[in-house]
């Protein structure tokens, strides 16, 4: 409560949600190394998939979603040779196909029934 009080004194309490919410979230993410673990886990999960196996990832904040989006993009990428080369020499092949161009988000009905779902985003890929 002391930290929450410090945050309120420095930011004020004009927000809809408690102003210390993001502070505690940031501390939790840092202490648990959640973003680093997520990046490592995505690569490992794709390697464990069988051909045509699907990986579904639900994120709950923008930092997580950015990592999933960028990881999926990189894993779906083919040739990584410089454009100056006219012929591919890297032989890099896409490892996945992204099945959700845009993330799937909860409907208004679901958000009303489950307020925690409000910030969730679902991304799906399939192993090639």
C-alpha positions as CSV (number, residue, x, y, z in Angstrom):
1,X,0.0,0.0,0.0
2,X,3.0,2.3,0.6
3,X,4.1,2.0,-3.0
4,X,0.5,2.5,-4.2
5,X,0.2,5.7,-2.1
6,X,3.5,7.0,-3.6
7,X,2.2,6.4,-7.1
8,X,-1.1,8.2,-6.3
9,X,0.7,11.2,-4.8
10,X,3.0,11.5,-7.8
11,X,0.4,10.8,-10.6
12,X,-2.9,11.7,-9.0
13,X,-6.1,9.7,-9.0
14,X,-7.9,11.1,-12.0
15,X,-7.7,7.8,-13.9
16,X,-10.5,5.3,-14.3
17,X,-8.3,2.5,-13.0
18,X,-6.1,2.6,-10.0
19,X,-3.0,4.5,-11.0
20,X,-0.6,2.0,-9.4
21,X,-1.9,-0.9,-11.5
22,X,0.6,-0.4,-14.2
23,X,3.4,0.1,-11.8
24,X,2.7,-3.3,-10.1
25,X,2.3,-4.9,-13.6
26,X,5.7,-3.5,-14.6
27,X,7.4,-4.8,-11.5
28,X,5.8,-8.3,-11.9
29,X,6.9,-8.4,-15.6
30,X,10.5,-7.4,-14.7
31,X,10.8,-9.7,-11.7
32,X,9.4,-12.8,-13.5
33,X,11.3,-12.0,-16.7
34,X,8.0,-12.6,-18.5
35,X,8.9,-11.0,-21.8
36,X,12.2,-12.9,-22.1
37,X,10.5,-16.2,-21.2
38,X,7.7,-15.5,-23.8
39,X,10.3,-15.0,-26.6
40,X,12.2,-18.2,-25.7
41,X,9.0,-20.2,-25.3
42,X,7.6,-19.2,-28.7
43,X,10.7,-20.6,-30.5
44,X,10.7,-23.8,-28.5
45,X,6.9,-24.3,-29.0
46,X,7.2,-24.0,-32.8
47,X,10.1,-26.5,-32.8
48,X,7.9,-29.0,-30.8
49,X,5.0,-28.7,-33.2
50,X,4.3,-31.5,-35.8
51,X,3.8,-30.4,-39.4
52,X,0.4,-28.6,-39.7
53,X,0.3,-28.3,-35.9
54,X,-1.1,-25.1,-34.6
55,X,0.2,-22.7,-31.9
56,X,-2.4,-20.4,-30.3
57,X,-1.2,-17.6,-28.1
58,X,-3.4,-15.3,-26.0
59,X,-1.7,-12.0,-24.9
60,X,-3.1,-9.6,-22.3
61,X,-1.0,-6.5,-22.9
62,X,0.7,-4.7,-25.7
63,X,4.3,-5.7,-24.8
64,X,3.4,-9.4,-25.0
65,X,1.4,-8.9,-28.2
66,X,4.3,-7.1,-29.9
67,X,6.6,-10.0,-29.0
68,X,4.2,-12.6,-30.4
69,X,3.5,-10.6,-33.5
70,X,7.2,-10.0,-34.3
71,X,8.2,-13.6,-33.5
72,X,5.4,-15.0,-35.8
73,X,6.6,-12.6,-38.5
74,X,10.2,-13.7,-38.2
75,X,9.3,-17.4,-38.1
76,X,7.1,-17.0,-41.2
77,X,9.8,-15.2,-43.1
78,X,11.6,-16.9,-46.0
79,X,14.9,-15.7,-47.5
80,X,16.9,-13.3,-45.4
81,X,19.6,-12.5,-48.0
82,X,20.4,-8.9,-48.7
83,X,18.4,-7.5,-51.6
84,X,21.6,-6.8,-53.5
85,X,22.0,-10.6,-54.1
86,X,19.9,-11.8,-57.0
87,X,20.0,-15.4,-55.9
88,X,19.1,-16.8,-52.4
89,X,22.1,-18.2,-50.7
90,X,20.7,-18.4,-47.1
91,X,18.3,-21.2,-47.8
92,X,16.1,-19.9,-45.0
93,X,12.6,-21.4,-45.2
94,X,9.5,-20.2,-43.4
95,X,8.8,-22.3,-40.4
96,X,5.2,-21.3,-39.8
97,X,2.2,-19.8,-41.6
98,X,0.4,-17.1,-39.8
99,X,-3.3,-17.9,-39.7
100,X,-4.6,-14.7,-38.1
101,X,-3.7,-11.6,-40.1
102,X,-5.1,-9.5,-37.3
103,X,-5.5,-10.8,-33.7
104,X,-8.8,-12.1,-32.7
105,X,-10.4,-10.1,-29.8
106,X,-13.3,-10.8,-27.6
107,X,-16.8,-9.8,-28.5
108,X,-18.7,-7.1,-26.5
109,X,-20.8,-9.9,-25.1
110,X,-17.8,-11.8,-23.9
111,X,-16.2,-8.7,-22.4
112,X,-19.5,-8.0,-20.5
113,X,-19.5,-11.6,-19.2
114,X,-15.8,-11.7,-18.5
115,X,-14.2,-8.2,-18.0
116,X,-10.7,-9.7,-17.7
117,X,-11.0,-10.7,-21.4
118,X,-11.1,-7.1,-22.5
119,X,-7.4,-6.7,-23.2
120,X,-6.9,-10.2,-24.6
121,X,-5.7,-10.9,-28.2
122,X,-5.4,-14.3,-29.8
123,X,-2.8,-15.0,-32.6
124,X,-2.6,-18.4,-34.4
125,X,0.1,-20.0,-36.6
126,X,0.6,-23.3,-38.2
127,X,3.9,-25.2,-38.6
128,X,4.9,-25.7,-42.2
